Each structure stands twice: as structure tokens, then as C-alpha cells.
Amino acid sequence: MFRRILSGVIAQGMTRDFLDAMREASTYQLDRGIRARTAVWGSMTGQNNGVVIAADFNTLEDLERWSDLATVDARFAVVRRAVRTHMVYHDSKVSIHRLAYHSEGMMTSEDATAPRKYMRVLSGEVQPGHHREFVLSISQALDYQKQRGIAALTSVWSAMTGHTSGVSIVAEFDSLAELEKFDEMAVTDSEFGRLRAATRASMVFLTSETQLMRNLM
């Protein structure tokens, strides 16, 4: 699975118009046979009105078909322009990521990975030669938290653009209560802290801060 990400800020007072335009764009591409799990996430930390558009494609061919449609279909260009009208972009470039690990196994359908209500993201780079240790430590930490009743859909995405050693650890939760349970265990449970430290030891973090977001669409 591959993820196309575009981030920016929704223009003030334009959230409803922005989401309406996003729904129209999603319907348009679906009607033309291009399936993608598209989610819109709004920032709960950092810059106000921050937003991330994440579109997941089962294959690179699906992503390429989307890119072709965006290039040659004049009507689709008009629909997408409506989205851009209500958004100020951090960067004109999109970033492309490949699914490297999923807590439920490797997924092949966007329906199987329907977004939950809240998302916690930590980004960084895997240290050279430490990819195996990184994935193993992630798996062990997830098993530990699952045994203690914390339900989170966790995935690791490897960058295909920009810094190719870049990774994002994405945990999705059904409720703020589940997210709070995770944060509390991270602080109070020494064994969980040790397992998470093993993950951090194999990474170079771009920031010490995590990014919290809520699902808008």
C-alpha cells in the first residue's frame, strides 16, 4: 500500500467548504474507477487549522492512474482546484510513502484500514543498518500494549520521496480515552518505557514532539 500526503492550513472560516470540495473530489475519482482510502486529518497540536490529506492506494499503478487523471482530466482539475482554494499549502510538493509495517498484518484493501477518530504521529529516520531492530522493537511494543487492553491501529510508513530513510509511526485510536490510556502507560509502565526506548534507539527523530490529529473526513 502507498500513501500520498499533502499538508497545509485550512483558510479561516472555510472548513465546511474545504471538506465539501474534498468529498466531491473523492466521489469524482471513485466514479472513474480509482479507489483510494482518503482521509482528512485536522491538527490538535501545533499550528491552528493545520490539515493533512492522506490518500492510500493499494498499488503504485493505482497511484499512477490517479496522477494521470489529475493531469489529463480537465473536470477533475476544476474539482481539485476547489480544494486548493480553501487551503494554504506548507509545500507545493506531495510526499509519497510505502507501508512497511501494520499491526494487523500487511493490508491490501483501503476498506480494511478505514481511519479511526484520532491519530498520533512520530516522524524520524531509521539509523543505517538498524531497520530490522526498528521493526522488531515496534512489534514487541505493540504486543505489550495490546496485552494490556490498549486498542490502537498502528502502521509504519517509509518515505519514497525526500529523505528515503524517513519513517512515520502512525497510531490511530477510536477515542481520546484510548489515546490517554496509551500516554499514561508510556509514562508509568517501566517495561513499556524500555520497549519504546528500543524503538527510539534505532531512530533519529526529526522532532521530539508527537503530532496529534483528529479525523475530519
C-alpha positions in Angstrom: 0.0 0.0 0.0 1.2 3.5 -0.8 0.2 6.8 0.8 0.2 10.3 -0.8 0.3 13.1 1.7 -0.3 16.8 1.3 -0.3 19.1 4.3 -1.3 22.7 4.8 -3.7 25.0 6.7 -7.4 25.5 6.0 -8.3 29.1 5.3 -10.1 30.7 8.2 -13.9 30.0 8.1 -13.5 27.7 5.2 -13.6 24.3 6.9 -17.0 23.3 5.6 -16.3 24.4 2.0 -13.0 22.6 2.1 -14.5 19.3 3.2 -17.3 19.6 0.7 -14.7 20.1 -2.0 -12.8 17.1 -0.7 -15.9 14.9 -0.8 -16.7 15.9 -4.3 -13.1 15.1 -5.4 -13.3 11.7 -3.8 -16.6 10.9 -5.4 -15.3 12.0 -8.8 -12.3 9.7 -8.8 -14.2 6.8 -7.4 -16.8 7.1 -10.2 -13.9 6.8 -12.6 -12.7 3.5 -11.1 -9.8 4.9 -8.9 -10.1 3.6 -5.4 -8.2 5.2 -2.6 -8.8 5.4 1.1 -8.7 9.2 1.5 -8.7 10.7 5.0 -8.5 14.3 6.1 -6.9 14.9 9.5 -7.1 18.2 11.5 -4.3 19.2 13.9 -4.9 19.1 17.6 -1.3 20.2 18.3 0.9 22.7 16.6 -0.5 25.2 14.1 -4.2 26.0 14.3 -6.3 24.9 11.4 -3.5 22.6 10.2 -4.7 19.8 8.0 -3.2 16.7 6.3 -4.8 14.9 3.3 -3.7 11.3 3.2 -4.7 9.1 0.3 -3.9 5.4 0.4 -3.6 3.3 -2.8 -3.3 -0.5 -2.9 -0.6 -0.4 -5.7 1.7 2.1 -7.4 -0.4 1.5 -10.5 -3.4 2.9 -8.7 -1.4 5.9 -7.6 -0.2 6.4 -11.2 -3.7 6.2 -12.5 -4.7 9.0 -10.1 -1.8 11.1 -11.2 -2.8 10.6 -14.8 -6.4 11.6 -14.1 -5.1 14.7 -12.3 -3.1 15.7 -15.3 -5.4 15.0 -18.3 -8.9 15.3 -16.9 -10.0 19.0 -17.0 -13.1 18.4 -14.9 -11.0 16.7 -12.2 -8.6 19.7 -12.2 -11.5 22.0 -11.6 -12.7 19.9 -8.7 -9.2 19.7 -7.1 -8.8 23.4 -7.6 -11.8 23.9 -5.3 -9.9 22.0 -2.6 -6.8 24.1 -3.1 -8.8 27.4 -3.0 -9.7 26.8 0.7 -6.2 25.6 1.7 -2.8 27.2 2.2 -0.1 24.6 1.5 3.0 24.2 3.6 4.8 22.9 0.5 3.7 22.6 -3.2 5.2 19.1 -3.2 3.4 16.0 -2.1 5.2 13.2 -0.2 4.8 9.5 -1.1 5.2 6.8 1.5 5.2 3.0 1.4 3.5 0.8 4.1 6.3 -1.0 5.8 4.5 -2.5 8.8 1.0 -2.8 10.0 -0.2 -4.1 13.4 -2.9 -6.1 11.7 -0.6 -7.5 9.0 0.0 -6.3 5.5 -3.2 -4.8 4.2 -4.3 -4.9 0.6 -7.6 -3.1 0.8 -8.4 0.5 1.8 -11.6 -0.8 3.4 -9.6 -2.9 5.8 -7.7 0.2 7.1 -10.6 2.6 7.5 -9.3 5.6 9.5 -10.2 5.8 13.2 -11.1 9.1 15.0 -7.7 10.2 16.4 -4.1 9.8 15.1 -0.7 10.1 16.8 2.3 10.5 14.5 6.0 10.5 15.3 8.4 11.1 12.4 12.1 10.5 12.1 14.7 8.4 10.2 15.9 4.9 10.8 19.6 4.7 11.6 21.6 3.0 8.8 21.8 -0.8 9.4 19.1 -0.8 12.1 15.9 -1.4 10.1 15.5 -5.0 11.5 15.9 -3.8 15.1 13.5 -1.0 14.4 10.7 -3.2 13.1 11.3 -5.8 15.9 11.1 -3.2 18.6 7.9 -1.8 17.2 6.3 -5.3 17.1 7.3 -6.1 20.7 5.9 -2.7 22.0 2.6 -3.3 20.1 2.2 -6.8 21.5 2.8 -5.4 25.0 0.2 -2.7 24.8 -2.3 -4.9 23.2 -2.0 -7.4 26.0 -2.8 -4.6 28.4 -6.0 -3.6 26.6 -4.9 -0.7 24.6 -6.6 -0.8 21.2 -4.6 1.1 18.5 -4.2 0.5 14.8 -0.5 1.1 14.2 1.4 1.4 11.0 4.9 2.4 9.9 5.3 4.3 6.6 8.7 4.5 4.8 9.4 7.6 2.7 9.8 7.2 -1.0 10.3 10.9 -1.6 12.6 13.3 0.3 14.8 11.5 2.9 14.4 7.9 1.8 15.4 6.7 5.3 12.5 8.7 6.7 9.7 6.9 8.6 6.5 7.8 10.3 5.0 5.8 13.2 1.2 6.3 13.0 -1.1 5.1 15.8 -4.9 5.5 15.3 -7.4 5.4 18.2 -11.2 5.1 18.4 -11.4 7.5 21.3 -9.5 10.1 23.2 -9.8 7.8 26.2 -7.8 5.1 24.4 -5.1 7.7 23.5 -5.0 8.9 27.1 -4.5 5.3 28.3 -1.6 4.9 25.9 0.0 8.2 27.1 -0.5 7.2 30.7 1.1 3.8 30.2 4.0 5.3 28.4 4.7 7.4 31.5 4.0 5.0 34.3 4.9 1.5 32.9 8.7 1.0 33.1 8.6 -2.1 30.9 6.6 -0.3 28.2 9.1 2.5 28.5 12.0 0.1 27.9 10.4 -1.3 24.8 9.6 2.1 23.4 13.2 3.2 24.2 14.5 0.3 22.0 12.5 1.8 19.1 13.9 5.2 19.7 17.4 3.8 19.9 17.2 2.7 16.2 15.8 6.1 15.0 17.0 9.7 14.6 14.0 11.9 15.3 13.2 14.9 13.3 11.4 16.3 16.3 10.9 15.3 19.9 7.2 16.2 19.7 4.4 13.9 18.5 1.7 15.2 16.3 -1.9 14.6 17.4 -4.7 14.9 14.8 -8.5 14.2 14.7 -10.3 12.8 11.7 -12.4 15.3 9.7 -13.4 13.1 6.8 
